[in-house]
Structure formats: C-alpha cells, structure tokens
Amino acid sequence: MAETKVKLYEAIALYHPDLEEAVLKERADRIEQVVREHAGNVVSTNMWKKRKLAYPIKKLEDGNYIVYRFTGDRRLLPDLDYIMRYDEQCLRYLILDVGQYPGMTRGAKKTEASQ
Amino acid sequence: MRPQLRGRFRQAKVCTFCVEPQLPIDYKVVGLLQKFLSDRGKIMPKRRSGVCSKHQRMLTTAIKHARFMGLLPYTKR
C-alpha cells in the first residue's frame, strides 16, 4: 500500500512571455484547484514579473515564472505533472520535494529571485 | 630588509556556507549561485571556491536546477 505522507513540495513553471496576467492567474488557480482536490494545502503562489531567460527556450528570450509551494501527499503529483506537461504555453516546469533539498530551507526566507 | 616569500602565497580557504548558515542554497537565488560559476558559466571547482564537499553537492544540484529552468546559462561566450 502506498503511504500517505504529507510533504512540502515546490513547483516552478515557466510560461510563454506573451501570456497576460489574467491568463497566468487562471493557470495558477487551476494548479491550486488540483492541489486542493487531493486534500493538499497551497502555502504560497508567487508570480515573478516577466524576466529574461539565461538562454533562449523555444526561440523565446523572456518568460513568466510562477512558483507554487504546497503540502500534500505524493498522489497529487501525477495530476500536477499532467497539467503542466500538456499545457502548450508552459515551456518548462520542475516539481521538487523541499525536504530533499536542505539548502532550500536554510536560514532566511530569501526565496525571491535575487535580481 | 623585506622578508622574502618563498613559493606562492595562498590564502586559507573557508566554506562560505559553513561560515554563514543563513545563506540559502536555492536554485531561485540566482545572484548567489552566479558567484560559483566561471566566466564561461561552468561550475567552479571546490578547490577554487573553498566550498566544502557537503555544500558543493547542494550547490551543483541548485545550479543544475536553475540552468534547466532558464535562470542560469549552460555556457557563456
């Protein structure tokens, strides 16, 4: 039997630069909805302003980032993965188990991009 | 008379992250990670940066995540 252990996860998604704020918000809401459907809890949703990419991705130079932090058990991850994977406006995404990366929880709450 | 230094003078290196435990090793804190990249965008070896093995491991993972997300470059010209 799969264990239902609640963990803290972080997901970051890179969206197309031409998406408007309302559309991005819609996508953020969809993710939050999925987390809640699986009895998870959204800790924070952080929308970064449009920023330049370090290298072009799909010939695009800029991108919109959204960082989600949520708690829940791992059974919500495949659904989340599915949404991001098949969203054509989502260029890249990454889902991390925060507990696996002790460096992320060190000290200050300096989670904002420092630029 | 000036004392002569024999050989190369080396400064003692200490791990930045051991000295400052509040510094996050996070893929999102790009400014800090950039200090551990060479001017070509390669990850700096710990023999050069002085970072200890434990923190070097965390650092490389963070840099690789940041690269994947387009926050840091794989190479620079």
N, CA and C atoms of all chains as a GROMACS GRO file, in nm:
protein
  576
    1MET      N    1   0.084  -0.121   0.000
    1MET     CA    2   0.000   0.000   0.000
    1MET      C    3   0.087   0.125   0.000
    2ALA      N    4   0.043   0.218  -0.077
    2ALA     CA    5   0.119   0.344  -0.082
    2ALA      C    6   0.096   0.423   0.046
    3GLU      N    7   0.203   0.475   0.096
    3GLU     CA    8   0.192   0.555   0.218
    3GLU      C    9   0.138   0.694   0.187
    4THR      N   10   0.058   0.746   0.274
    4THR     CA   11   0.007   0.882   0.253
    4THR      C   12   0.079   0.976   0.348
    5LYS      N   13   0.197   1.014   0.306
    5LYS     CA   14   0.279   1.101   0.390
    5LYS      C   15   0.271   1.243   0.335
    6VAL      N   16   0.235   1.335   0.420
    6VAL     CA   17   0.222   1.474   0.373
    6VAL      C   18   0.360   1.540   0.371
    7LYS      N   19   0.393   1.594   0.257
    7LYS     CA   20   0.524   1.659   0.242
    7LYS      C   21   0.505   1.798   0.185
    8LEU      N   22   0.609   1.878   0.198
    8LEU     CA   23   0.607   2.011   0.138
    8LEU      C   24   0.674   2.003   0.001
    9TYR      N   25   0.603   2.048  -0.100
    9TYR     CA   26   0.657   2.047  -0.236
    9TYR      C   27   0.668   2.188  -0.290
   10GLU      N   28   0.755   2.201  -0.387
   10GLU     CA   29   0.764   2.330  -0.456
   10GLU      C   30   0.762   2.302  -0.606
   11ALA      N   31   0.681   2.378  -0.676
   11ALA     CA   32   0.676   2.363  -0.821
   11ALA      C   33   0.704   2.498  -0.883
   12ILE      N   34   0.784   2.497  -0.988
   12ILE     CA   35   0.809   2.622  -1.061
   12ILE      C   36   0.776   2.595  -1.208
   13ALA      N   37   0.705   2.688  -1.268
   13ALA     CA   38   0.668   2.672  -1.408
   13ALA      C   39   0.708   2.796  -1.484
   14LEU      N   40   0.756   2.772  -1.605
   14LEU     CA   41   0.795   2.883  -1.693
   14LEU      C   42   0.691   2.890  -1.805
   15TYR      N   43   0.625   3.004  -1.816
   15TYR     CA   44   0.520   3.019  -1.916
   15TYR      C   45   0.563   3.112  -2.028
   16HIS      N   46   0.491   3.101  -2.136
   16HIS     CA   47   0.514   3.184  -2.254
   16HIS      C   48   0.513   3.333  -2.216
   17PRO      N   49   0.605   3.414  -2.272
   17PRO     CA   50   0.612   3.555  -2.232
   17PRO      C   51   0.492   3.638  -2.276
   18ASP      N   52   0.417   3.592  -2.377
   18ASP     CA   53   0.305   3.672  -2.427
   18ASP      C   54   0.176   3.653  -2.348
   19LEU      N   55   0.179   3.562  -2.252
   19LEU     CA   56   0.057   3.540  -2.173
   19LEU      C   57   0.028   3.660  -2.085
   20GLU      N   58  -0.099   3.696  -2.080
   20GLU     CA   59  -0.136   3.809  -1.995
   20GLU      C   60  -0.154   3.763  -1.852
   21GLU      N   61  -0.155   3.863  -1.766
   21GLU     CA   62  -0.160   3.832  -1.623
   21GLU      C   63  -0.285   3.751  -1.585
   22ALA      N   64  -0.398   3.788  -1.648
   22ALA     CA   65  -0.523   3.718  -1.618
   22ALA      C   66  -0.513   3.570  -1.656
   23VAL      N   67  -0.447   3.543  -1.769
   23VAL     CA   68  -0.433   3.404  -1.816
   23VAL      C   69  -0.340   3.327  -1.722
   24LEU      N   70  -0.235   3.394  -1.678
   24LEU     CA   71  -0.142   3.331  -1.585
   24LEU      C   72  -0.212   3.298  -1.453
   25LYS      N   73  -0.295   3.392  -1.411
   25LYS     CA   74  -0.369   3.375  -1.286
   25LYS      C   75  -0.461   3.253  -1.297
   26GLU      N   76  -0.521   3.239  -1.415
   26GLU     CA   77  -0.609   3.125  -1.442
   26GLU      C   78  -0.533   2.994  -1.425
   27ARG      N   79  -0.412   2.992  -1.478
   27ARG     CA   80  -0.330   2.872  -1.470
   27ARG      C   81  -0.290   2.843  -1.325
   28ALA      N   82  -0.258   2.949  -1.253
   28ALA     CA   83  -0.223   2.934  -1.112
   28ALA      C   84  -0.343   2.877  -1.035
   29ASP      N   85  -0.461   2.928  -1.066
   29ASP     CA   86  -0.582   2.880  -0.999
   29ASP      C   87  -0.606   2.732  -1.027
   30ARG      N   88  -0.580   2.692  -1.151
   30ARG     CA   89  -0.600   2.551  -1.190
   30ARG      C   90  -0.510   2.460  -1.108
   31ILE      N   91  -0.384   2.500  -1.092
   31ILE     CA   92  -0.289   2.422  -1.014
   31ILE      C   93  -0.336   2.414  -0.868
   32GLU      N   94  -0.375   2.529  -0.817
   32GLU     CA   95  -0.420   2.534  -0.677
   32GLU      C   96  -0.542   2.445  -0.658
   33GLN      N   97  -0.629   2.444  -0.757
   33GLN     CA   98  -0.750   2.362  -0.750
   33GLN      C   99  -0.714   2.214  -0.741
   34VAL      N  100  -0.619   2.172  -0.825
   34VAL     CA  101  -0.577   2.031  -0.825
   34VAL      C  102  -0.520   1.993  -0.688
   35VAL      N  103  -0.439   2.083  -0.633
   35VAL     CA  104  -0.379   2.055  -0.501
   35VAL      C  105  -0.490   2.036  -0.397
   36ARG      N  106  -0.589   2.123  -0.402
   36ARG     CA  107  -0.698   2.115  -0.303
   36ARG      C  108  -0.785   1.992  -0.324
   37GLU      N  109  -0.803   1.954  -0.450
   37GLU     CA  110  -0.882   1.833  -0.480
   37GLU      C  111  -0.822   1.710  -0.413
   38HIS      N  112  -0.688   1.711  -0.398
   38HIS     CA  113  -0.620   1.598  -0.337
   38HIS      C  114  -0.593   1.623  -0.190
   39ALA      N  115  -0.675   1.706  -0.130
   39ALA     CA  116  -0.666   1.738   0.013
   39ALA      C  117  -0.532   1.800   0.049
   40GLY      N  118  -0.471   1.869  -0.045
   40GLY     CA  119  -0.346   1.939  -0.018
   40GLY      C  120  -0.374   2.081   0.024
   41ASN      N  121  -0.268   2.151   0.060
   41ASN     CA  122  -0.284   2.288   0.106
   41ASN      C  123  -0.182   2.377   0.034
   42VAL      N  124  -0.230   2.482  -0.031
   42VAL     CA  125  -0.138   2.571  -0.101
   42VAL      C  126  -0.077   2.668  -0.001
   43VAL      N  127   0.054   2.664   0.013
   43VAL     CA  128   0.122   2.751   0.110
   43VAL      C  129   0.142   2.889   0.048
   44SER      N  130   0.191   2.893  -0.073
   44SER     CA  131   0.210   3.023  -0.138
   44SER      C  132   0.213   3.008  -0.289
   45THR      N  133   0.173   3.112  -0.356
   45THR     CA  134   0.186   3.118  -0.502
   45THR      C  135   0.253   3.251  -0.532
   46ASN      N  136   0.365   3.241  -0.599
   46ASN     CA  137   0.446   3.359  -0.621
   46ASN      C  138   0.464   3.382  -0.771
   47MET      N  139   0.406   3.490  -0.819
   47MET     CA  140   0.423   3.519  -0.962
   47MET      C  141   0.537   3.619  -0.980
   48TRP      N  142   0.639   3.579  -1.050
   48TRP     CA  143   0.750   3.670  -1.075
   48TRP      C  144   0.712   3.756  -1.194
   49LYS      N  145   0.770   3.875  -1.196
   49LYS     CA  146   0.746   3.955  -1.315
   49LYS      C  147   0.825   3.895  -1.432
   50LYS      N  148   0.786   3.934  -1.550
   50LYS     CA  149   0.849   3.877  -1.669
   50LYS      C  150   1.001   3.899  -1.664
   51ARG      N  151   1.075   3.792  -1.686
   51ARG     CA  152   1.221   3.810  -1.682
   51ARG      C  153   1.289   3.745  -1.802
   52LYS      N  154   1.409   3.792  -1.824
   52LYS     CA  155   1.486   3.744  -1.937
   52LYS      C  156   1.542   3.606  -1.905
   53LEU      N  157   1.539   3.518  -2.002
   53LEU     CA  158   1.595   3.384  -1.982
   53LEU      C  159   1.746   3.387  -2.003
   54ALA      N  160   1.814   3.297  -1.937
   54ALA     CA  161   1.960   3.292  -1.950
   54ALA      C  162   2.002   3.243  -2.088
   55TYR      N  163   1.914   3.168  -2.154
   55TYR     CA  164   1.938   3.121  -2.290
   55TYR      C  165   1.801   3.102  -2.355
   56PRO      N  166   1.791   3.115  -2.487
   56PRO     CA  167   1.659   3.103  -2.548
   56PRO      C  168   1.600   2.963  -2.535
   57ILE      N  169   1.472   2.959  -2.500
   57ILE     CA  170   1.400   2.832  -2.493
   57ILE      C  171   1.287   2.842  -2.595
   58LYS      N  172   1.280   2.749  -2.688
   58LYS     CA  173   1.185   2.752  -2.799
   58LYS      C  174   1.189   2.888  -2.870
   59LYS      N  175   1.309   2.938  -2.890
   59LYS     CA  176   1.336   3.065  -2.958
   59LYS      C  177   1.278   3.186  -2.886
   60LEU      N  178   1.245   3.170  -2.760
   60LEU     CA  179   1.192   3.282  -2.683
   60LEU      C  180   1.298   3.332  -2.587
   61GLU      N  181   1.301   3.463  -2.570
   61GLU     CA  182   1.406   3.523  -2.486
   61GLU      C  183   1.359   3.556  -2.344
   62ASP      N  184   1.227   3.570  -2.327
   62ASP     CA  185   1.174   3.602  -2.194
   62ASP      C  186   1.076   3.494  -2.150
   63GLY      N  187   1.035   3.507  -2.025
   63GLY     CA  188   0.937   3.412  -1.974
   63GLY      C  189   0.872   3.460  -1.847
   64ASN      N  190   0.757   3.403  -1.818
   64ASN     CA  191   0.687   3.432  -1.693
   64ASN      C  192   0.702   3.312  -1.601
   65TYR      N  193   0.744   3.338  -1.479
   65TYR     CA  194   0.760   3.228  -1.384
   65TYR      C  195   0.651   3.234  -1.278
   66ILE      N  196   0.605   3.116  -1.239
   66ILE     CA  197   0.517   3.108  -1.122
   66ILE      C  198   0.574   3.001  -1.030
   67VAL      N  199   0.590   3.036  -0.903
   67VAL     CA  200   0.642   2.940  -0.805
   67VAL      C  201   0.529   2.904  -0.708
   68TYR      N  202   0.503   2.775  -0.697
   68TYR     CA  203   0.399   2.728  -0.605
   68TYR      C  204   0.465   2.652  -0.492
   69ARG      N  205   0.414   2.672  -0.372
   69ARG     CA  206   0.455   2.589  -0.259
   69ARG      C  207   0.330   2.527  -0.202
   70PHE      N  208   0.331   2.397  -0.185
   70PHE     CA  209   0.210   2.333  -0.133
   70PHE      C  210   0.246   2.209  -0.054
   71THR      N  211   0.156   2.169   0.033
   71THR     CA  212   0.173   2.045   0.107
   71THR      C  213   0.069   1.946   0.056
   72GLY      N  214   0.102   1.821   0.069
   72GLY     CA  215   0.008   1.718   0.025
   72GLY      C  216   0.082   1.586   0.014
   73ASP      N  217   0.008   1.480  -0.019
   73ASP     CA  218   0.079   1.354  -0.038
   73ASP      C  219   0.111   1.335  -0.185
   74ARG      N  220   0.198   1.241  -0.211
   74ARG     CA  221   0.258   1.233  -0.345
   74ARG      C  222   0.157   1.193  -0.454
   75ARG      N  223   0.039   1.149  -0.415
   75ARG     CA  224  -0.056   1.106  -0.516
   75ARG      C  225  -0.109   1.222  -0.600
   76LEU      N  226  -0.087   1.344  -0.553
   76LEU     CA  227  -0.132   1.458  -0.634
   76LEU      C  228  -0.031   1.494  -0.744
   77LEU      N  229   0.090   1.443  -0.730
   77LEU     CA  230   0.195   1.482  -0.823
   77LEU      C  231   0.170   1.441  -0.969
   78PRO      N  232   0.123   1.317  -0.996
   78PRO     CA  233   0.099   1.282  -1.136
   78PRO      C  234  -0.002   1.375  -1.204
   79ASP      N  235  -0.105   1.415  -1.131
   79ASP     CA  236  -0.206   1.505  -1.189
   79ASP      C  237  -0.145   1.641  -1.222
   80LEU      N  238  -0.063   1.687  -1.129
   80LEU     CA  239   0.002   1.816  -1.146
   80LEU      C  240   0.096   1.811  -1.266
   81ASP      N  241   0.168   1.702  -1.272
   81ASP     CA  242   0.263   1.678  -1.381
   81ASP      C  243   0.189   1.680  -1.515
   82TYR      N  244   0.074   1.613  -1.517
   82TYR     CA  245  -0.007   1.603  -1.638
   82TYR      C  246  -0.049   1.741  -1.688
   83ILE      N  247  -0.097   1.824  -1.595
   83ILE     CA  248  -0.145   1.958  -1.632
   83ILE      C  249  -0.033   2.040  -1.695
   84MET      N  250   0.083   2.038  -1.631
   84MET     CA  251   0.194   2.120  -1.679
   84MET      C  252   0.252   2.064  -1.808
   85ARG      N  253   0.262   1.934  -1.816
   85ARG     CA  254   0.323   1.870  -1.933
   85ARG      C  255   0.245   1.899  -2.061
   86TYR      N  256   0.112   1.893  -2.051
   86TYR     CA  257   0.032   1.910  -2.172
   86TYR      C  258  -0.022   2.051  -2.191
   87ASP      N  259   0.030   2.144  -2.112
   87ASP     CA  260  -0.003   2.285  -2.132
   87ASP      C  261   0.098   2.341  -2.233
   88GLU      N  262   0.049   2.377  -2.350
   88GLU     CA  263   0.143   2.419  -2.455
   88GLU      C  264   0.211   2.552  -2.424
   89GLN      N  265   0.151   2.629  -2.337
   89GLN     CA  266   0.210   2.758  -2.300
   89GLN      C  267   0.315   2.744  -2.190
   90CYS      N  268   0.322   2.625  -2.133
   90CYS     CA  269   0.419   2.600  -2.026
   90CYS      C  270   0.547   2.547  -2.090
   91LEU      N  271   0.653   2.626  -2.085
   91LEU     CA  272   0.776   2.590  -2.155
   91LEU      C  273   0.860   2.491  -2.075
   92ARG      N  274   0.868   2.515  -1.947
   92ARG     CA  275   0.945   2.426  -1.858
   92ARG      C  276   0.875   2.420  -1.723
   93TYR      N  277   0.891   2.310  -1.654
   93TYR     CA  278   0.841   2.305  -1.516
   93TYR      C  279   0.927   2.211  -1.435
   94LEU      N  280   0.920   2.229  -1.305
   94LEU     CA  281   1.003   2.150  -1.214
   94LEU      C  282   0.925   2.134  -1.084
   95ILE      N  283   0.912   2.010  -1.039
   95ILE     CA  284   0.844   1.987  -0.911
   95ILE      C  285   0.945   1.924  -0.816
   96LEU      N  286   0.965   1.985  -0.700
   96LEU     CA  287   1.066   1.938  -0.606
   96LEU      C  288   1.004   1.909  -0.470
   97ASP      N  289   1.059   1.807  -0.405
   97ASP     CA  290   1.024   1.778  -0.267
   97ASP      C  291   1.120   1.861  -0.182
   98VAL      N  292   1.068   1.962  -0.114
   98VAL     CA  293   1.155   2.057  -0.043
   98VAL      C  294   1.240   1.986   0.064
   99GLY      N  295   1.184   1.884   0.125
   99GLY     CA  296   1.257   1.809   0.229
   99GLY      C  297   1.385   1.744   0.178
  100GLN      N  298   1.390   1.717   0.050
  100GLN     CA  299   1.508   1.652  -0.010
  100GLN      C  300   1.622   1.750  -0.033
  101TYR      N  301   1.590   1.880  -0.025
  101TYR     CA  302   1.692   1.981  -0.054
  101TYR      C  303   1.711   2.071   0.067
  102PRO      N  304   1.795   2.028   0.159
  102PRO     CA  305   1.813   2.104   0.284
  102PRO      C  306   1.861   2.247   0.259
  103GLY      N  307   1.930   2.269   0.147
  103GLY     CA  308   1.980   2.403   0.116
  103GLY      C  309   1.868   2.504   0.100
  104MET      N  310   1.752   2.458   0.054
  104MET     CA  311   1.642   2.549   0.028
  104MET      C  312   1.578   2.602   0.154
  105THR      N  313   1.588   2.528   0.260
  105THR     CA  314   1.522   2.571   0.384
  105THR      C  315   1.619   2.635   0.483
  106ARG      N  316   1.743   2.650   0.439
  106ARG     CA  317   1.843   2.712   0.527
  106ARG      C  318   1.808   2.857   0.554
  107GLY      N  319   1.818   2.896   0.678
  107GLY     CA  320   1.814   3.037   0.718
  107GLY      C  321   1.699   3.120   0.664
  108ALA      N  322   1.736   3.236   0.610
  108ALA     CA  323   1.641   3.340   0.575
  108ALA      C  324   1.539   3.298   0.471
  109LYS      N  325   1.430   3.371   0.467
  109LYS     CA  326   1.325   3.342   0.369
  109LYS      C  327   1.358   3.414   0.240
  110LYS      N  328   1.472   3.383   0.186
  110LYS     CA  329   1.518   3.455   0.067
  110LYS      C  330   1.480   3.376  -0.057
  111THR      N  331   1.350   3.355  -0.074
  111THR     CA  332   1.307   3.271  -0.186
  111THR      C  333   1.284   3.348  -0.314
  112GLU      N  334   1.284   3.480  -0.304
  112GLU     CA  335   1.265   3.560  -0.425
  112GLU      C  336   1.390   3.553  -0.511
  113ALA      N  337   1.372   3.563  -0.638
  113ALA     CA  338   1.489   3.568  -0.726
  113ALA      C  339   1.564   3.695  -0.696
  114SER      N  340   1.693   3.682  -0.679
  114SER     CA  341   1.770   3.797  -0.633
  114SER      C  342   1.821   3.879  -0.749
  115GLN      N  343   1.729   3.927  -0.827
  115GLN     CA  344   1.773   4.016  -0.935
  115GLN      C  345   1.668   4.117  -0.968
  116MET      N  346   6.518   4.506   0.598
  116MET     CA  347   6.508   4.427   0.476
  116MET      C  348   6.372   4.359   0.466
  117ARG      N  349   6.316   4.354   0.345
  117ARG     CA  350   6.184   4.292   0.328
  117ARG      C  351   6.196   4.140   0.335
  118PRO      N  352   6.108   4.080   0.414
  118PRO     CA  353   6.115   3.933   0.416
  118PRO      C  354   6.068   3.876   0.282
  119GLN      N  355   6.140   3.776   0.238
  119GLN     CA  356   6.104   3.720   0.108
  119GLN      C  357   6.009   3.602   0.124
  120LEU      N  358   5.906   3.601   0.041
  120LEU     CA  359   5.812   3.490   0.046
  120LEU      C  360   5.858   3.383  -0.050
  121ARG      N  361   5.870   3.265   0.002
  121ARG     CA  362   5.912   3.155  -0.085
  121ARG      C  363   5.787   3.086  -0.140
  122GLY      N  364   5.788   3.054  -0.267
  122GLY     CA  365   5.676   2.986  -0.328
  122GLY      C  366   5.557   3.078  -0.340
  123ARG      N  367   5.445   3.019  -0.369
  123ARG     CA  368   5.325   3.101  -0.385
  123ARG      C  369   5.253   3.119  -0.252
  124PHE      N  370   5.204   3.240  -0.231
  124PHE     CA  371   5.132   3.266  -0.108
  124PHE      C  372   4.986   3.231  -0.128
  125ARG      N  373   4.934   3.145  -0.042
  125ARG     CA  374   4.794   3.106  -0.057
  125ARG      C  375   4.714   3.147   0.064
  126GLN      N  376   4.598   3.201   0.032
  126GLN     CA  377   4.509   3.241   0.141
  126GLN      C  378   4.432   3.117   0.188
  127ALA      N  379   4.413   3.105   0.319
  127ALA     CA  380   4.337   2.992   0.372
  127ALA      C  381   4.193   3.004   0.324
  128LYS      N  382   4.137   2.893   0.272
  128LYS     CA  383   4.000   2.900   0.221
  128LYS      C  384   3.903   2.843   0.323
  129VAL      N  385   3.789   2.910   0.331
  129VAL     CA  386   3.684   2.858   0.418
  129VAL      C  387   3.555   2.848   0.337
  130CYS      N  388   3.471   2.754   0.378
  130CYS     CA  389   3.345   2.734   0.307
  130CYS      C  390   3.248   2.848   0.340
  131THR      N  391   3.204   2.918   0.238
  131THR     CA  392   3.112   3.032   0.255
  131THR      C  393   2.986   2.989   0.329
  132PHE      N  394   2.937   2.870   0.297
  132PHE     CA  395   2.809   2.827   0.351
  132PHE      C  396   2.821   2.773   0.494
  133CYS      N  397   2.943   2.730   0.532
  133CYS     CA  398   2.964   2.688   0.671
  133CYS      C  399   2.974   2.812   0.759
  134VAL      N  400   3.037   2.915   0.705
  134VAL     CA  401   3.056   3.039   0.781
  134VAL      C  402   2.922   3.110   0.799
  135GLU      N  403   2.842   3.110   0.696
  135GLU     CA  404   2.712   3.179   0.704
  135GLU      C  405   2.597   3.081   0.686
  136PRO      N  406   2.553   3.021   0.796
  136PRO     CA  407   2.449   2.917   0.786
  136PRO      C  408   2.315   2.970   0.737
  137GLN      N  409   2.297   3.103   0.738
  137GLN     CA  410   2.167   3.155   0.693
  137GLN      C  411   2.160   3.169   0.540
  138LEU      N  412   2.273   3.154   0.472
  138LEU     CA  413   2.273   3.166   0.326
  138LEU      C  414   2.199   3.048   0.263
  139PRO      N  415   2.096   3.075   0.185
  139PRO     CA  416   2.025   2.963   0.124
  139PRO      C  417   2.100   2.908   0.003
  140ILE      N  418   2.091   2.776  -0.019
  140ILE     CA  419   2.146   2.720  -0.143
  140ILE      C  420   2.024   2.680  -0.223
  141ASP      N  421   1.970   2.777  -0.295
  141ASP     CA  422   1.841   2.760  -0.359
  141ASP      C  423   1.855   2.795  -0.507
  142TYR      N  424   1.793   2.716  -0.592
  142TYR     CA  425   1.804   2.742  -0.736
  142TYR      C  426   1.741   2.876  -0.775
  143LYS      N  427   1.657   2.932  -0.689
  143LYS     CA  428   1.592   3.058  -0.722
  143LYS      C  429   1.677   3.181  -0.689
  144VAL      N  430   1.773   3.162  -0.599
  144VAL     CA  431   1.859   3.273  -0.559
  144VAL      C  432   1.977   3.278  -0.656
  145VAL      N  433   1.948   3.334  -0.771
  145VAL     CA  434   2.042   3.325  -0.883
  145VAL      C  435   2.169   3.408  -0.859
  146GLY      N  436   2.151   3.523  -0.795
  146GLY     CA  437   2.264   3.612  -0.771
  146GLY      C  438   2.376   3.543  -0.694
  147LEU      N  439   2.338   3.466  -0.595
  147LEU     CA  440   2.436   3.396  -0.512
  147LEU      C  441   2.503   3.282  -0.591
  148LEU      N  442   2.422   3.208  -0.665
  148LEU     CA  443   2.474   3.094  -0.741
  148LEU      C  444   2.573   3.139  -0.847
  149GLN      N  445   2.548   3.258  -0.901
  149GLN     CA  446   2.633   3.309  -1.007
  149GLN      C  447   2.778   3.327  -0.961
  150LYS      N  448   2.795   3.351  -0.831
  150LYS     CA  449   2.931   3.368  -0.778
  150LYS      C  450   3.011   3.239  -0.787
  151PHE      N  451   2.941   3.127  -0.804
  151PHE     CA  452   3.010   2.999  -0.809
  151PHE      C  453   3.016   2.944  -0.952
  152LEU      N  454   3.002   3.034  -1.047
  152LEU     CA  455   3.019   2.996  -1.187
  152LEU      C  456   3.141   3.067  -1.242
  153SER      N  457   3.207   3.004  -1.336
  153SER     CA  458   3.320   3.071  -1.400
  153SER      C  459   3.266   3.171  -1.501
  154ASP      N  460   3.353   3.249  -1.562
  154ASP     CA  461   3.303   3.347  -1.660
  154ASP      C  462   3.249   3.277  -1.785
  155ARG      N  463   3.276   3.148  -1.799
  155ARG     CA  464   3.221   3.070  -1.910
  155ARG      C  465   3.090   3.001  -1.871
  156GLY      N  466   3.051   3.019  -1.746
  156GLY     CA  467   2.926   2.958  -1.699
  156GLY      C  468   2.943   2.819  -1.642
  157LYS      N  469   3.068   2.776  -1.624
  157LYS     CA  470   3.091   2.642  -1.569
  157LYS      C  471   3.091   2.648  -1.416
  158ILE      N  472   3.055   2.537  -1.354
  158ILE     CA  473   3.053   2.532  -1.208
  158ILE      C  474   3.197   2.535  -1.156
  159MET      N  475   3.222   2.623  -1.061
  159MET     CA  476   3.357   2.639  -1.009
  159MET      C  477   3.396   2.518  -0.923
  160PRO      N  478   3.516   2.463  -0.943
  160PRO     CA  479   3.556   2.350  -0.859
  160PRO      C  480   3.576   2.396  -0.715
  161LYS      N  481   3.557   2.304  -0.622
  161LYS     CA  482   3.565   2.346  -0.482
  161LYS      C  483   3.708   2.380  -0.440
  162ARG      N  484   3.802   2.329  -0.514
  162ARG     CA  485   3.940   2.365  -0.480
  162ARG      C  486   3.965   2.514  -0.507
  163ARG      N  487   3.880   2.572  -0.592
  163ARG     CA  488   3.895   2.714  -0.621
  163ARG      C  489   3.806   2.801  -0.532
  164SER      N  490   3.685   2.754  -0.509
  164SER     CA  491   3.592   2.837  -0.431
  164SER      C  492   3.609   2.816  -0.281
  165GLY      N  493   3.663   2.700  -0.241
  165GLY     CA  494   3.682   2.673  -0.099
  165GLY      C  495   3.558   2.614  -0.033
  166VAL      N  496   3.453   2.588  -0.109
  166VAL     CA  497   3.330   2.531  -0.053
  166VAL      C  498   3.355   2.386  -0.012
  167CYS      N  499   3.298   2.346   0.101
  167CYS     CA  500   3.319   2.208   0.148
  167CYS      C  501   3.238   2.109   0.062
  168SER      N  502   3.269   1.982   0.073
  168SER     CA  503   3.206   1.881  -0.014
  168SER      C  504   3.055   1.878   0.000
  169LYS      N  505   3.010   1.887   0.125
  169LYS     CA  506   2.867   1.879   0.152
  169LYS      C  507   2.792   1.992   0.081
  170HIS      N  508   2.845   2.113   0.095
  170HIS     CA  509   2.777   2.227   0.034
  170HIS      C  510   2.800   2.233  -0.117
  171GLN      N  511   2.912   2.180  -0.163
  171GLN     CA  512   2.937   2.176  -0.307
  171GLN      C  513   2.832   2.088  -0.376
  172ARG      N  514   2.797   1.978  -0.310
  172ARG     CA  515   2.694   1.888  -0.366
  172ARG      C  516   2.560   1.961  -0.378
  173MET      N  517   2.525   2.035  -0.271
  173MET     CA  518   2.398   2.109  -0.274
  173MET      C  519   2.402   2.215  -0.384
  174LEU      N  520   2.518   2.280  -0.393
  174LEU     CA  521   2.536   2.390  -0.488
  174LEU      C  522   2.521   2.341  -0.633
  175THR      N  523   2.583   2.228  -0.664
  175THR     CA  524   2.576   2.179  -0.803
  175THR      C  525   2.431   2.145  -0.839
  176THR      N  526   2.358   2.082  -0.746
  176THR     CA  527   2.218   2.049  -0.776
  176THR      C  528   2.139   2.177  -0.800
  177ALA      N  529   2.161   2.277  -0.713
  177ALA     CA  530   2.088   2.404  -0.726
  177ALA      C  531   2.119   2.470  -0.860
  178ILE      N  532   2.246   2.470  -0.897
  178ILE     CA  533   2.286   2.533  -1.025
  178ILE      C  534   2.223   2.459  -1.142
  179LYS      N  535   2.220   2.327  -1.133
  179LYS     CA  536   2.164   2.248  -1.244
  179LYS      C  537   2.013   2.269  -1.256
  180HIS      N  538   1.945   2.282  -1.143
  180HIS     CA  539   1.802   2.313  -1.148
  180HIS      C  540   1.779   2.451  -1.210
  181ALA      N  541   1.861   2.547  -1.167
  181ALA     CA  542   1.847   2.684  -1.219
  181ALA      C  543   1.874   2.688  -1.369
  182ARG      N  544   1.971   2.608  -1.414
  182ARG     CA  545   2.002   2.603  -1.558
  182ARG      C  546   1.883   2.547  -1.634
  183PHE      N  547   1.826   2.440  -1.583
  183PHE     CA  548   1.713   2.376  -1.651
  183PHE      C  549   1.597   2.474  -1.667
  184MET      N  550   1.575   2.555  -1.564
  184MET     CA  551   1.462   2.648  -1.566
  184MET      C  552   1.494   2.777  -1.642
  185GLY      N  553   1.613   2.787  -1.699
  185GLY     CA  554   1.648   2.905  -1.777
  185GLY      C  555   1.688   3.024  -1.691
  186LEU      N  556   1.721   2.999  -1.566
  186LEU     CA  557   1.762   3.109  -1.478
  186LEU      C  558   1.912   3.133  -1.486
  187LEU      N  559   1.986   3.027  -1.517
  187LEU     CA  560   2.132   3.039  -1.533
  187LEU      C  561   2.171   2.978  -1.666
  188PRO      N  562   2.279   3.026  -1.725
  188PRO     CA  563   2.319   2.972  -1.854
  188PRO      C  564   2.396   2.840  -1.841
  189TYR      N  565   2.391   2.759  -1.946
  189TYR     CA  566   2.475   2.638  -1.950
  189TYR      C  567   2.616   2.679  -1.992
  190THR      N  568   2.622   2.772  -2.087
  190THR     CA  569   2.752   2.823  -2.132
  190THR      C  570   2.739   2.973  -2.160
  191LYS      N  571   2.850   3.039  -2.150
  191LYS     CA  572   2.852   3.181  -2.186
  191LYS      C  573   2.967   3.203  -2.281
  192ARG      N  574   2.950   3.297  -2.371
  192ARG     CA  575   3.059   3.327  -2.462
  192ARG      C  576   3.127   3.457  -2.427
   0.00000   0.00000   0.00000
